Amino acid sequence: MRHLLLSAMLVVAAIFGSGGVVGATDDAADLAQNSCSFPFSKTDATGTEVTVKEEPRRIVTLSPSAAQTMWEIGGKEKVVGVTKYAMYLDGASAKVNVSGAGMTTVVPEKVVAQNPDLVLAPNIIPDQTVQKLRDAGLTVYKFRESKSIEDIYAKTKLTGQLTGECRGATETVSWMKDRVSTVRKAVEGEDRPKVLYVMGGGFTAGNGTFVNTIIRTAGGTNVAAEAGIEGYKQVSNEVVVQRQPEWFVLSGGMQVPDAYGETPAAKRNNTVSLNSNYVNQPAPRIVYPIATLAKKLHPEAYAEANATSTTTETTAAAETNAGKTTTTTATGSGGQPGFGTSAALAALALVALLARRE
């Protein structure tokens, strides 16, 4: 329903003007012209020109982000194999799990057994694994790393071209751009509250992470990035207290350490819980945590921006439905399952987090 409504809006905008929808004219042109054609060729992250000769009917995704993208663009029925961290997707349990025993490994033999027309691999899959699958006669496209929201837009459209789901991919990107545009409009010129992403064991997310992108896009300041932290690393309790975060962002059932008690966020119980599957995967649903966080950090500005958007009804309904099923807002740390401060557990959680990322 969401995709159909957006298609109608974009076609009208193309005929009569943008009507206030950011990027509507360009996206309407995409809808009219961006139909899939095969054979389709594109050079992937391995430097190999990959050619998909005809529209694939059997697809294996080697990352939860690729699976999520297929679900969003309308291609989930083509997917026959997924990895274990994609099992949160509706209907994924009916697909074959091609994961191995490790956090990020896949079993090539399981992939080959599905007789796929196309395999979608994330950048974290080793080139040796990709080559082994190619040696078995499979067509494998390995994506480059996505480092920005714009990269996710491009990857979503590319996935559509590779899989024969161009229209669904264009509609998805149009919806994503509209939602992100509304958030950016809401936070423009607003003060940026200080935010800390709490992982457990003292780990947090700094520069170069999608968590940092989410915080910045939602109108916050990532205190870990300000402290010079790169990637996912530990931050001392002293630095956290010194940086005085005003909000804690929690993911995956984390709880706020007692050592953070002397911060505005702890004193005011300012915590936001986000779905880790969306936070850590460079895929379309990343817009949900962005919107959820922006709504918490800037409630009045967010409400005003939504009120002036010509697509409020459609996008608000999508976000409301997502919020009911996948995101919750915490009012405190009590009662949440703890992660503990063990460095070993923290390390395992970090590996799992990065495994879910792609």
For each residue, the residues with C-beta under 8 A, 3 or more apart:
1: 4 5
2: 5 6 175 314 317 318
3: 6 7 74 168 171 172 175
4: 1 7 8
5: 1 2 8 9 314
6: 2 3 9 10 171 174 175 178 311 314
7: 3 4 10 11 31 171
8: 4 5 11 12
9: 5 6 12 13 21 24 310 311 314
10: 6 7 13 14 21 24 27 28 31 171 174
11: 7 8 14 15 28 31
12: 8 9 15 16 19
13: 9 10 16 17 18 19 21 24 25 28
14: 10 11 24 25 28 29 31 32
15: 11 12
16: 12 13 19
17: 13 25
18: 13 21 22 24 25
19: 12 13 16 24 310
20: 309 310
21: 9 10 13 18 24 178 310 311
22: 18 177 178 181
23: 26 27 174 177 178 181
24: 9 10 13 14 18 19 21 27 28 174
25: 13 14 17 18 28 29
26: 23 29 30
27: 10 23 24 30 31 170 173 174 177
28: 10 11 13 14 24 25 31 32
29: 14 25 26 32 33
30: 26 27 33 34 170 174
31: 7 10 11 14 27 28 34 167 170 171 174
32: 14 28 29
33: 29 30
34: 30 31 157 166 167 170
35: 166 167
36: 40 55 160 161 164 165 166
37: 40
38: 52 53 54 55 164
39: 51 52 53 54
40: 36 37 51 52 161 162
41: 49 50 51 52
42: 49 50 141 158 161 162
43: 47 48 49 50
44: 47 48 50 141 142 143 144
45: 123 142 143 144 145
46: 127 130 131 142
47: 43 44
48: 43 44
49: 41 42 43
50: 41 42 43 44 139 140 141
51: 39 40 41 139
52: 38 39 40 41 55 56 117 118 139 141 162
53: 38 39
54: 38 39 117
55: 36 38 52 163 164
56: 52 59 78 116 117 118 139 162 163 164
57: 78 117
58: 78 80 114 115 116 117 118
59: 56 70 75 78 79 80 81 116 117 118 119 120 163
60: 79 80 81 82 98 111 114 116 118 119 120
61: 64 66 67 70 79 81 82 83 86 119 120
62: 66 83 98 106 111 119 120 121 122 125
63: 66 67 83 86 120 121 122 124 125 281 358
64: 61 67 68 82 83 85 86 88 89 277 281 283 356 358
65: 68 69 122 281 282 283 357 358
66: 61 62 63 69 70 120 121 122 143 159 283 358
67: 61 63 64 70 71 76 79 82 83 86 89 92
68: 64 65 71 72 86 89 277 281 283 284 285
69: 65 66 72 73 155 156 159 283 284
70: 59 61 66 67 73 75 76 78 79 120 159 163 165
71: 67 68 75 76 89 90
72: 68 69 156 168 172 283 284 285
73: 69 70 156 159 160 163 165 168 169 171 172 284
74: 3 165 168
75: 59 70 71 78 79 160 163 164 165 168
76: 67 70 71 79 89 91
77:
78: 56 57 58 59 70 75 163 164 165
79: 59 60 61 67 70 75 76 82 95
80: 58 59 60 95 96 114 116
81: 59 60 61 95 96 97 98 110 111 114 116
82: 60 61 64 67 79 86 87 89 92 95 96 97 98
83: 61 62 63 64 67 86 97 98 99 106
84: 87 97 99
85: 64 88 99 277 355 356
86: 61 63 64 67 68 82 83 89 92 95
87: 82 84 92 93 97
88: 64 85 92 277
89: 64 67 68 71 76 82 86 92
90: 71
91: 76 94 95
92: 67 82 86 87 88 89 95
93: 87
94: 91
95: 79 80 81 82 86 91 92
96: 80 81 82 110 113 114
97: 81 82 83 84 87 110
98: 60 62 81 82 83 106 107 110 111 114
99: 83 84 85 105 106 107
100: 105 106 107
101: 105
102: 105
103: 351 352 354 355
104: 124 351 354 355
105: 99 100 101 102
106: 62 83 98 99 100 110 111 125 129
107: 98 99 100 110 111
108: 111 112 129 132 133 136
109: 112 113
110: 81 96 97 98 106 107 113 114
111: 60 62 81 98 106 107 108 114 116 119 133 138
112: 108 109 115 133 136 138
113: 96 109 110
114: 58 60 80 81 96 98 110 111
115: 58 112
116: 56 58 59 60 80 81 111 119 138
117: 52 54 56 57 58 59 139
118: 52 56 58 59 60 139 140 141 162 163
119: 59 60 61 62 111 116 133 138 139 140 141
120: 59 60 61 62 63 66 70 141 143 159 162 163
121: 62 63 66 125 129 130 140 141 142 143
122: 62 63 65 66 125 142 143 358
123: 45 142 143 144 145 358
124: 63 104 354 357 358
125: 62 63 106 121 122 129 130 142
126: 129 130
127: 46 130 131 142
128: 131 132
129: 106 108 121 125 126 132 133
130: 46 121 125 126 127 133 134 140 142
131: 46 127 128 134 135
132: 108 128 129 135 136
133: 108 111 112 119 129 130 136 138 140
134: 130 131 137 138 139 140
135: 131 132
136: 108 112 132 133
137: 134
138: 111 112 116 119 133 134
139: 50 51 52 56 117 118 119 134
140: 50 118 119 121 130 133 134
141: 42 44 50 52 118 119 120 121 162
142: 44 45 46 121 122 123 125 127 130
143: 44 45 66 120 121 122 123 146 155 158
144: 44 45 123
145: 45 123 151
146: 143 151 152 155 282
147: 151 208
148: 151 152 213
149: 152 153 176 180 213 217 286
150: 153 154
151: 145 146 147 148 154 155 282
152: 146 148 149 155 156 176 282 283 284 286
153: 149 150 156 157 173 176 177
154: 150 151 157 158
155: 69 143 146 151 152 158 159 282
156: 69 72 73 152 153 159 160 169 172 173 176 283 284
157: 34 153 154 160 161 166 169 170 173
158: 42 143 154 155 161 162
159: 66 69 70 73 120 155 156 162 163 165 169
160: 36 73 75 156 157 163 164 165 166 167 168 169 170
161: 36 40 42 157 158 166 169
162: 40 42 52 56 118 120 141 158 159
163: 55 56 59 70 73 75 78 118 120 159 160
164: 36 38 55 56 75 78 160
165: 36 70 73 74 75 78 159 160 168 169
166: 34 35 36 157 160 161 169 170
167: 31 34 35 160 170 171
168: 3 72 73 74 75 160 165 171 172
169: 73 156 157 159 160 161 165 166 172 173
170: 27 30 31 34 157 160 166 167 173 174
171: 3 6 7 10 31 73 167 168 174 175
172: 3 72 73 156 168 169 175 176 284
173: 27 153 156 157 169 170 176 177 284
174: 6 10 23 24 27 30 31 170 171 177 178
175: 2 3 6 171 172 178 179 314 315 318
176: 149 152 153 156 172 173 179 180 284 287
177: 22 23 27 153 173 174 180 181
178: 6 21 22 23 174 175 181 182 309 311 315
179: 175 176 182 183 287 290 291 315 318 319
180: 149 176 177 183 184 217 287 290
181: 22 23 177 178 184 185
182: 178 179 185 186 291 305 306 309 315
183: 179 180 186 187 217 218 219 290 291 294 302 305
184: 180 181 187 188 217
185: 181 182 188 305 309
186: 182 183 190 219 294 298 301 302 304 305 306
187: 183 184 190 192 217 218 219 294 297 298 301 302
188: 184 185
189:
190: 186 187 219 298 301
191:
192: 187 219 220 221
193: 219 220 221 246 247 297
194: 220 221 223 226 243 244 245 246 247
195: 215 220 221 222 223 245 246 247 248 249 293 297
196: 204 222 223 224 240 243 245 247 248 249 260 265
197: 204 205 211 215 222 224 248 249 251
198: 204 248 249 250 251 254 255 256 257 260
199: 203 204 205 232 251 252 254 339 346 349 350 353
200: 203 254 255 339 340 341 345 346 349
201: 234 339 340 341 342 343 345 346 347 349 350
202: 234 235 236 237 257 341 346
203: 199 200 232 233 234 235 346 349 350
204: 196 197 198 199 224 229 232 233 234 235
205: 197 199 209 211 212 222 224 229 231 232
206: 209 212 222 224 225 227 228 229 230 231 232 233
207: 212 222 225 228 229 230 231
208: 147 212 230 231
209: 205 206 212 213 231 232
210: 213 214 279 280 282 286 357
211: 197 205 214 215 222 249 279 280
212: 205 206 207 208 209 215 216 222 224 225
213: 148 149 209 210 216 217
214: 210 211 217 218 274 279 286 289 290 293
215: 195 197 211 212 218 220 221 222 249 293
216: 212 213 219 220 221 222
217: 149 180 183 184 187 213 214 290 294
218: 183 187 214 215 289 290 291 293 294 297
219: 183 186 187 190 192 193 216 294 297 298 301
220: 192 193 194 195 215 216 247 293 297
221: 192 193 194 195 215 216 225 226
222: 195 196 197 205 206 207 211 212 215 216 225 226
223: 194 195 196 226 227 240 243 244 245
224: 196 197 204 205 206 212 227 229 235
225: 206 207 212 221 222 228 229
226: 194 221 222 223 243
227: 206 223 224 235 239 243
228: 206 207 225
229: 204 205 206 207 224 225 233 235
230: 206 207 208 233
231: 205 206 207 208 209
232: 199 203 204 205 206 209 350 353 354
233: 203 204 206 229 230
234: 201 202 203 204 346
235: 202 203 204 224 227 229 239 240
236: 202 239 240
237: 202 240 241 257 259 260
238: 241 242
239: 227 235 236 242 243
240: 196 223 235 236 237 243 245 259 260 263
241: 237 238 244 259 260 262 263
242: 238 239
243: 194 196 223 226 227 239 240
244: 194 223 241 263 264
245: 194 195 196 223 240 248 260 263 264 265
246: 193 194 195 263 264 265 268 270
247: 193 194 195 196 220 265 270 271 272 296 297
248: 195 196 197 198 245 256 260 265 266 270 271 272
249: 195 196 197 198 211 215 271 272 273 274 293
250: 198 253 254 255 256 271 272 273 274 330 336
251: 197 198 199 254 273 274 275 276 279 280
252: 199 276 349 353
253: 250 336 337 339
254: 198 199 200 250 251 336 339
255: 198 200 250 333 336 337 338 339
256: 198 248 250 260 265 266 271 333
257: 198 202 237 260 341
258: 261
259: 237 240 241
260: 196 198 237 240 241 245 248 256 257 263 265 266
261: 258 266 267
262: 241 266 267
263: 240 241 244 245 246 260 266 267
264: 244 245 246 267 268 270
265: 196 245 246 247 248 256 260 268 270 271
266: 248 256 260 261 262 263 269
267: 261 262 263 264
268: 246 264 265
269: 266 331 332
270: 246 247 248 264 265
271: 247 248 249 250 256 265 329 330 331 332 333
272: 247 248 249 250 292 293 296 329 330
273: 249 250 251 327 328 329 330
274: 214 249 250 251 278 279 289 292 293 327
275: 251 278 279 288 289 326 327
276: 251 252 279 280 353 356
277: 64 68 85 88 280 281 285 326 356
278: 274 275 281 283 285 286 288 289 326 327
279: 210 211 214 251 274 275 276 286 289
280: 210 211 251 276 277 353 354 356 357
281: 63 64 65 68 277 278 285 286 356 357 358
282: 65 146 151 152 155 210 286 357 358
283: 64 65 66 68 69 72 152 156 278 286
284: 68 69 72 73 152 156 172 173 176 287
285: 68 72 277 278 281 288 322
286: 149 152 210 214 278 279 281 282 283 289 290
287: 176 179 180 284 290 291
288: 275 278 285 291 292 319 322 323 326 327
289: 214 218 274 275 278 279 286 292 293 327
290: 179 180 183 214 217 218 286 287 293 294
291: 179 182 183 218 287 288 294 295 319
292: 272 274 288 289 295 296 319 323 327 329
293: 195 214 215 218 220 249 272 274 289 290 296 297
294: 183 186 187 217 218 219 290 291 297 298 302
295: 291 292 298 299 302
296: 247 272 292 293 299 329
297: 187 193 195 218 219 220 247 293 294
298: 186 187 190 219 294 295 301 302
299: 295 296 302 303
300: 303 304
301: 186 187 190 219 298 304 305
302: 183 186 187 294 295 298 299 305 306
303: 299 300 306 307
304: 186 300 301 307 308
305: 182 183 185 186 301 302 308 309
306: 182 186 302 303 309 312 315 316
307: 303 304 312
308: 304 305
309: 20 178 182 185 305 306 312 315
310: 9 19 20 21
311: 6 9 21 178 314 315
312: 306 307 309 315 316
313: 316 317
314: 2 5 6 9 175 311 317 318
315: 175 178 179 182 306 309 311 312 318 319
316: 306 312 313 319 320
317: 2 313 314 320 321
318: 2 175 179 314 315 321 322
319: 179 288 291 292 315 316 322 323
320: 316 317 323 324
321: 317 318 324 325
322: 285 288 318 319 325 326 327
323: 288 292 319 320 326 327
324: 320 321
325: 321 322
326: 275 277 278 288 322 323
327: 273 274 275 278 288 289 292 322 323
328: 273
329: 271 272 273 292 296
330: 250 271 272 273 333 336
331: 269 271
332: 269 271 335
333: 255 256 271 330 336
334:
335: 332
336: 250 253 254 255 330 333
337: 253 255
338: 255
339: 199 200 201 253 254 255 345 346 349
340: 200 201 345 346
341: 200 201 202 257 346
342: 201 345 346
343: 201 346 347
344: 347 348
345: 200 201 339 340 342 348 349
346: 199 200 201 202 203 234 339 340 341 342 343 349 350
347: 201 343 344 350 351
348: 344 345 351 352
349: 199 200 201 203 252 339 345 346 352 353
350: 199 201 203 232 346 347 353 354
351: 103 104 347 348 354 355
352: 103 348 349 355 356
353: 199 232 252 276 280 349 350 356 357
354: 103 104 124 232 280 350 351 357
355: 85 103 104 351 352 358
356: 64 85 276 277 280 281 352 353
357: 65 124 210 280 281 282 353 354
358: 63 64 65 66 122 123 124 281 282 355
